[in-house]
């Protein structure tokens, strides 16, 4: 098929995606997985490398590649909960240690 220009080609694929979203969803998942493996340089393990929780299919259980925001270097595969916690703490080790101390102080330790 020939297209008049890039906009015409994009419009064609948008229409195709809208008409058969399931077909494109499977392709998107495969593409995302390949991209993640390229970034990580090694396969995803069965469990989070930070907390040890088994990887799953739900959004919060899914293991994602973690990277250093300063260098962009891959660090490991972690679950979304750990990834969010690191992001909110801005990878600040002192902040995370202070949170551990806080939990100990208020009786959050089992």
Secondary structure as GFF3:
##gff-version 3
##sequence-region A 1 110
A	DSSP	alpha_helix	6	19	.	.	.	ID=ss1
A	DSSP	alpha_helix	21	40	.	.	.	ID=ss2
A	DSSP	beta_strand	63	67	.	.	.	ID=ss3
A	DSSP	beta_strand	74	79	.	.	.	ID=ss4
A	DSSP	alpha_helix	80	88	.	.	.	ID=ss5
A	DSSP	alpha_helix	93	105	.	.	.	ID=ss6
###
